[in-house]
Amino acid sequence: MSFFSAIRVALSALLVNKGRSFLTSLGIVIGIGAVIAMVSAGSGARYKLEDRLDSLGKNLILIRPGSRSAQGFTQDYEPLTRDDAEAIRKRVGNILTGVAESQITPRLVQSRTAVHGTQIVGSVPELREIRNWKVAMGRFYSDDDVKKAARVCLIGQTVRQKLFPDSTDPIGKDLNVGGVHLRVIGVLGEKGRSPTGPDQDDQVFVPITTMQSQLGARKEITLIVCAAKSENLLDRAKEEITKVLREHHHLRPGAADNFDVSSVREMAELAVVVTTVMQILIAIIASISLIVGGVGIMNIMLVSVTERTREIGIRMAIGATPMDVLVQFLIEAVVLALVGGVIGITLGISGAVGLSHLAGWPVVVQPGTVLIAFIVAAGVGIFFGYYPALKASRLDPIEALRYE
């Protein structure tokens, strides 16, 4: 019997009991579908995360007052000052794109027609380059604005939509923050949400001196933002910043830091580890479904051998060799697994598209994943179908013909 004839006979045998064949391959369907759907969804989530990290800045370094415990609590609190930022700027500035001391506080902001609660960020002009902010309209505040503590501000796209819903050009208009009038000199381009969730466009930016002298903010700094000139310089920059701050805070050798220096890349690596672990766990669970499906295939093929014992005897009597019988039943098992694999791949891709649509992630279905799914399905069919096929090929033709 030729290979294609064996496939035709195998399909005919499986179609005799369509319902039983489908239920037998259901474990394969679930396993393959789950792997493709979740791996694709995980890849989409990773692409989305990388996009958000790009908007935040992959080489970004955040310096906050107080060291952080393993549980994330602040301890050994020592306020940061503009002098700390200036020390970093002078001694580590050659490997940084900039240093921006910042103060952040929530405030109510009022225009002529609306009121909106948002974050006020007081900083210096270097923040624009460090965070790669695009100015959609107007200009960014300048060093001169910082020196004069000018009452000017830039607004994010979310703030613009909330406070100027009917205006296409808010430049030159005033905002009221706690009784202080700030003139809008620019509108920033859209950045979207950060990897930790907050809306980066829901902010109002002012010169740090305006924040401290006009808006009643404290002199201590909430955050110092830096960025290494390249990813290769990131670790070196963190080490040198730590060294400078330890000297500036007069910390003795062996004493714990009273500040925290962390990078956005560390956040990215943690997120990648989490998504990878989740994908591995899902793959393990799906593998159990594949094993269950494989056992189902073995079981149904053993039943099929028993049911078709007389047919096997007739085939052998008219010239079929044990190898012909082995190949025929093995092909039936593989076809059963591959049919389940095809259905599983279809459902998996559909599930990936659905999950991506609900979560707002890009759809990422890698051809390699689909190919591996096909190979796994075929492998399951061969592995679990071999024993029933071998049992069929070893039947004695005379005994098989006598079987009722």
Wavefront OBJ file of the C-alpha trace (Angstrom):
o trace
v 0.000 0.000 0.000
v 1.331 3.424 -0.961
v 1.741 6.243 1.574
v -1.134 8.295 0.129
v -3.385 5.247 0.058
v -2.574 4.670 3.728
v -3.571 8.282 4.508
v -6.855 7.851 2.597
v -7.651 4.630 4.477
v -6.754 6.305 7.785
v -9.075 9.251 7.119
v -11.891 6.897 6.128
v -11.466 4.922 9.335
v -11.511 8.103 11.468
v -14.568 9.539 9.691
v -16.583 6.437 10.532
v -16.739 7.724 14.136
v -16.475 11.518 13.777
v -17.656 12.331 17.285
v -15.313 9.841 18.918
v -12.379 11.050 16.822
v -13.051 14.705 17.760
v -13.368 13.960 21.484
v -10.170 11.926 21.315
v -8.233 14.855 19.865
v -9.794 17.410 22.249
v -6.787 17.289 24.583
v -4.523 18.151 21.631
v -6.879 20.986 20.646
v -6.836 22.492 24.142
v -3.085 22.094 24.621
v -2.041 23.531 21.247
v -4.661 26.311 21.429
v -3.603 27.371 24.930
v 0.094 27.468 24.032
v -0.390 29.557 20.893
v -2.924 31.940 22.466
v -0.940 32.623 25.618
v 2.516 32.733 24.024
v 1.196 35.159 21.399
v -0.562 37.255 24.054
v 2.615 37.280 26.162
v 4.693 38.414 23.178
v 2.146 41.145 22.459
v 2.295 42.300 26.078
v 6.084 42.399 25.876
v 6.000 44.536 22.731
v 3.546 46.886 24.446
v 5.796 47.087 27.491
v 8.839 47.866 25.352
v 6.869 50.593 23.591
v 5.966 52.161 26.927
v 9.560 51.857 28.136
v 10.708 53.648 24.985
v 8.307 56.481 25.801
v 9.714 56.623 29.344
v 13.353 56.193 28.300
v 15.264 52.888 28.522
v 18.447 54.588 29.774
v 16.576 56.586 32.411
v 17.991 56.701 35.948
v 15.763 57.711 38.853
v 17.241 59.042 42.108
v 14.857 59.234 45.061
v 15.380 60.217 48.693
v 15.598 57.372 51.212
v 16.822 53.833 50.606
v 14.335 51.115 49.634
v 13.847 47.884 51.576
v 13.193 44.536 49.891
v 9.463 45.136 50.453
v 9.670 48.560 48.767
v 9.380 50.640 51.947
v 11.374 53.861 52.321
v 13.954 53.944 55.124
v 16.987 56.049 56.149
v 15.237 59.091 54.654
v 17.461 62.037 53.755
v 16.015 64.783 51.512
v 17.616 65.430 48.144
v 18.517 69.004 47.205
v 19.408 70.962 44.091
v 23.026 70.868 45.334
v 22.912 67.044 44.974
v 21.758 67.443 41.379
v 24.478 70.007 40.693
v 27.157 67.676 42.105
v 25.981 64.880 39.796
v 25.869 67.314 36.863
v 29.487 68.401 37.432
v 31.079 65.034 38.179
v 29.057 62.531 36.130
v 27.655 64.812 33.422
v 30.153 63.589 30.806
v 28.356 60.226 30.517
v 24.824 61.576 30.967
v 22.495 63.321 28.538
v 21.388 65.545 31.390
v 20.383 65.890 35.027
v 16.962 67.217 35.963
v 15.989 67.845 39.568
v 12.226 67.674 39.912
v 9.442 68.286 42.380
v 6.082 66.611 41.870
v 2.868 67.459 43.663
v -0.842 66.910 42.951
v -2.890 70.107 42.545
v -6.198 71.342 41.203
v -5.713 73.337 37.998
v -8.391 75.668 36.702
v -8.984 77.240 33.320
v -11.825 79.630 32.484
v -14.168 76.753 31.691
v -12.999 73.699 33.659
v -11.226 72.353 36.745
v -8.965 69.297 36.682
v -6.876 67.505 39.293
v -3.425 66.698 37.914
v 0.275 66.547 38.763
v 2.416 69.674 38.775
v 6.017 68.898 37.862
v 8.641 71.527 38.632
v 11.926 70.894 36.857
v 14.654 72.334 34.614
v 14.934 72.536 30.787
v 17.209 69.459 30.697
v 14.141 67.341 31.470
v 13.014 67.709 27.866
v 16.094 65.987 26.437
v 16.319 63.401 29.207
v 12.700 62.292 28.758
v 12.710 62.932 24.999
v 9.606 65.100 25.239
v 8.274 66.440 21.962
v 6.684 69.895 21.993
v 3.564 69.754 19.818
v 2.791 73.475 20.161
v 4.692 76.460 21.542
v 8.017 76.038 23.344
v 9.625 74.474 26.412
v 10.594 76.760 29.298
v 14.186 78.026 29.210
v 17.056 78.550 31.662
v 16.044 82.217 31.715
v 12.528 81.203 32.814
v 14.099 79.180 35.642
v 16.297 82.102 36.741
v 13.344 84.512 36.770
v 10.918 81.993 38.320
v 8.613 82.863 35.432
v 4.929 82.073 35.791
v 4.789 79.878 32.715
v 3.842 76.251 32.126
v 3.530 73.461 29.578
v 0.614 71.047 29.582
v 0.229 67.429 28.515
v -2.358 66.246 26.011
v -4.719 64.897 28.696
v -4.657 68.214 30.573
v -5.294 70.046 27.313
v -8.364 67.898 26.600
v -9.717 68.387 30.131
v -9.147 72.154 30.460
v -9.493 73.297 26.850
v -11.961 70.852 25.261
v -13.207 73.396 22.710
v -9.939 75.197 22.006
v -7.431 74.189 19.344
v -4.760 76.572 20.613
v -4.304 76.998 24.393
v -1.008 78.913 23.933
v -1.123 82.231 25.778
v -4.085 81.292 27.960
v -3.896 81.308 31.771
v -4.231 78.492 34.279
v -5.014 79.089 37.940
v -3.078 76.916 40.416
v -3.864 77.790 44.028
v -4.450 81.422 43.170
v -1.303 81.714 41.023
v -1.852 82.411 37.322
v 0.438 80.513 34.932
v 0.614 81.339 31.240
v 0.577 78.315 28.900
v 3.641 78.522 26.625
v 3.571 75.004 25.199
v 1.703 71.743 24.705
v 3.693 68.506 24.881
v 3.345 65.629 22.425
v 1.507 62.482 23.454
v 3.419 59.801 25.392
v 0.676 57.573 26.783
v 0.851 55.587 30.003
v 4.091 54.624 31.712
v 4.915 50.936 32.414
v 3.708 51.414 36.011
v 0.336 52.780 34.895
v 0.175 56.603 35.385
v -0.789 58.772 32.416
v 2.327 60.680 31.352
v 0.164 63.194 29.476
v -1.772 64.163 32.614
v 0.870 66.599 33.898
v 1.606 70.328 34.012
v 5.290 71.332 33.806
v 6.675 74.520 35.357
v 10.204 75.836 36.113
v 11.383 74.401 39.433
v 12.002 77.872 40.857
v 8.405 78.807 40.068
v 7.299 75.673 41.870
v 9.323 76.567 44.955
v 8.774 80.334 45.141
v 5.328 80.826 43.581
v 3.460 77.604 44.324
v 4.683 77.119 47.892
v 6.596 73.896 47.346
v 9.308 72.802 49.765
v 12.969 73.269 48.909
v 13.761 69.555 49.031
v 13.663 67.608 45.760
v 11.180 64.806 45.111
v 13.180 63.187 42.338
v 16.338 63.599 40.283
v 16.048 62.258 36.749
v 19.110 61.386 34.663
v 19.758 59.434 31.489
v 22.918 57.619 30.425
v 24.203 58.478 26.956
v 24.010 54.794 25.982
v 22.804 51.526 27.441
v 26.428 50.385 27.846
v 27.094 53.326 30.185
v 24.035 52.724 32.355
v 25.674 50.605 35.067
v 28.740 52.852 35.189
v 26.532 55.939 35.515
v 24.621 54.382 38.414
v 27.857 53.497 40.205
v 29.324 56.987 39.796
v 26.089 58.707 40.844
v 25.993 56.523 43.969
v 29.614 57.416 44.736
v 28.991 61.151 44.310
v 25.876 61.142 46.500
v 27.564 59.121 49.248
v 30.377 61.695 49.367
v 27.938 64.593 49.206
v 25.844 63.115 52.050
v 29.016 62.392 54.096
v 28.273 58.702 54.487
v 30.963 56.608 56.162
v 32.319 53.473 54.423
v 29.990 50.574 55.148
v 27.043 52.814 56.027
v 23.797 52.201 54.162
v 22.734 54.590 51.386
v 20.087 57.153 52.357
v 18.964 57.480 48.757
v 17.869 55.107 46.008
v 19.359 54.932 42.498
v 17.406 52.730 40.088
v 17.021 52.430 36.336
v 14.029 51.865 34.101
v 15.917 48.943 32.548
v 15.619 47.100 35.867
v 11.844 47.537 35.673
v 11.919 46.180 32.120
v 14.013 43.156 33.107
v 11.641 42.378 35.981
v 8.621 42.615 33.676
v 10.289 40.323 31.114
v 11.066 37.775 33.850
v 7.434 37.856 35.013
v 6.006 37.390 31.503
v 8.542 34.630 30.738
v 7.677 32.745 33.946
v 3.970 33.047 33.136
v 4.555 31.709 29.626
v 6.553 28.767 31.001
v 3.803 27.947 33.523
v 1.181 28.086 30.766
v 3.348 25.843 28.569
v 3.624 23.311 31.423
v -0.145 23.320 31.947
v -0.700 22.970 28.203
v 1.784 20.064 28.134
v -0.411 18.232 30.630
v -3.330 18.689 28.220
v -1.164 17.291 25.421
v -0.255 14.241 27.523
v -3.916 13.685 28.342
v -4.725 14.033 24.647
v -1.966 11.591 23.773
v -3.281 9.023 26.246
v -6.719 9.488 24.662
v -5.244 8.781 21.228
v -3.512 5.649 22.518
v -6.727 4.475 24.140
v -8.888 5.003 21.067
v -6.301 3.374 18.802
v -6.210 0.294 21.063
v -10.006 0.147 20.854
v -9.752 0.556 17.077
v -7.276 -2.350 16.846
v -9.655 -4.541 18.826
v -12.653 -3.524 16.708
v -10.774 -4.090 13.433
v -8.964 -7.309 14.314
v -10.788 -9.294 11.602
v -10.055 -6.522 9.039
v -6.368 -6.717 9.964
v -6.427 -10.486 9.485
v -7.980 -10.117 6.010
v -5.375 -7.533 4.999
v -2.539 -9.795 6.106
v -4.129 -12.782 4.379
v -4.148 -10.991 1.020
v -0.539 -9.875 1.262
v -0.214 -6.925 3.664
v 3.002 -7.080 5.666
v 3.271 -6.283 9.387
v 5.026 -3.044 8.372
v 2.026 -2.065 6.196
v -0.314 -2.559 9.156
v 2.063 -0.681 11.496
v 2.303 2.289 9.096
v -1.464 2.380 8.534
v -2.344 2.590 12.241
v 0.529 4.973 12.952
v -0.736 7.274 10.186
v -4.226 7.150 11.723
v -2.812 8.259 15.089
v -0.757 11.064 13.503
v -3.710 12.261 11.391
v -5.875 12.310 14.527
v -3.263 14.383 16.370
v -2.672 16.726 13.394
v -6.397 17.377 12.956
v -6.489 18.329 16.641
v -3.391 20.435 16.092
v -4.949 22.331 13.163
v -8.112 23.034 15.156
v -5.982 24.037 18.153
v -3.860 26.392 16.058
v -6.990 28.015 14.609
v -8.536 28.467 18.046
v -5.186 29.635 19.469
v -4.754 32.357 16.845
v -8.381 33.430 17.336
v -7.811 33.551 21.092
v -4.619 35.576 20.641
v -6.446 38.107 18.461
v -9.281 38.341 20.989
v -6.965 38.798 23.983
v -4.891 41.382 22.133
v -8.024 43.303 21.185
v -9.333 43.312 24.767
v -5.998 44.328 26.292
v -4.965 46.750 23.558
v -1.803 44.792 22.739
v -0.432 44.164 19.246
v -1.220 40.734 17.781
v 2.009 38.714 17.673
v 1.629 35.212 16.227
v 5.073 33.949 15.344
v 5.338 31.423 12.471
v 7.878 29.470 14.506
v 5.290 28.895 17.244
v 2.798 27.520 14.710
v 5.464 25.254 13.186
v 6.460 23.938 16.615
v 2.772 23.290 17.363
v 2.523 21.172 14.198
v 5.665 19.232 15.084
v 4.481 18.661 18.664
v 1.077 17.436 17.460
v 2.722 15.003 15.028
v 5.157 13.895 17.743
v 2.312 13.183 20.160
v 0.562 11.117 17.467
v 3.705 9.085 16.737
v 4.651 8.584 20.391
v 1.228 7.556 21.666
v 0.136 5.807 18.476
v 3.190 3.569 18.119
v 2.204 0.969 20.720
v -1.323 0.344 19.324
v 0.132 0.228 15.785
v 2.820 -2.219 16.894
v 0.188 -4.373 18.598
v -1.862 -4.442 15.382
v 1.160 -5.407 13.255
v 1.977 -8.355 15.542
v -1.451 -9.980 15.307
v -1.462 -13.532 14.018
v -3.417 -13.520 10.699
v -5.131 -16.873 11.432
v -6.168 -15.810 14.958
v -7.294 -12.432 13.598
v -9.519 -14.091 10.973
v -11.145 -16.220 13.662
v -11.864 -13.125 15.845
v -15.555 -12.359 16.185
l 1 2 3 4 5 6 7 8 9 10 11 12 13 14 15 16 17 18 19 20 21 22 23 24 25 26 27 28 29 30 31 32 33 34 35 36 37 38 39 40 41 42 43 44 45 46 47 48 49 50 51 52 53 54 55 56 57 58 59 60 61 62 63 64 65 66 67 68 69 70 71 72 73 74 75 76 77 78 79 80 81 82 83 84 85 86 87 88 89 90 91 92 93 94 95 96 97 98 99 100 101 102 103 104 105 106 107 108 109 110 111 112 113 114 115 116 117 118 119 120 121 122 123 124 125 126 127 128 129 130 131 132 133 134 135 136 137 138 139 140 141 142 143 144 145 146 147 148 149 150 151 152 153 154 155 156 157 158 159 160 161 162 163 164 165 166 167 168 169 170 171 172 173 174 175 176 177 178 179 180 181 182 183 184 185 186 187 188 189 190 191 192 193 194 195 196 197 198 199 200 201 202 203 204 205 206 207 208 209 210 211 212 213 214 215 216 217 218 219 220 221 222 223 224 225 226 227 228 229 230 231 232 233 234 235 236 237 238 239 240 241 242 243 244 245 246 247 248 249 250 251 252 253 254 255 256 257 258 259 260 261 262 263 264 265 266 267 268 269 270 271 272 273 274 275 276 277 278 279 280 281 282 283 284 285 286 287 288 289 290 291 292 293 294 295 296 297 298 299 300 301 302 303 304 305 306 307 308 309 310 311 312 313 314 315 316 317 318 319 320 321 322 323 324 325 326 327 328 329 330 331 332 333 334 335 336 337 338 339 340 341 342 343 344 345 346 347 348 349 350 351 352 353 354 355 356 357 358 359 360 361 362 363 364 365 366 367 368 369 370 371 372 373 374 375 376 377 378 379 380 381 382 383 384 385 386 387 388 389 390 391 392 393 394 395 396 397 398 399 400 401 402 403 404
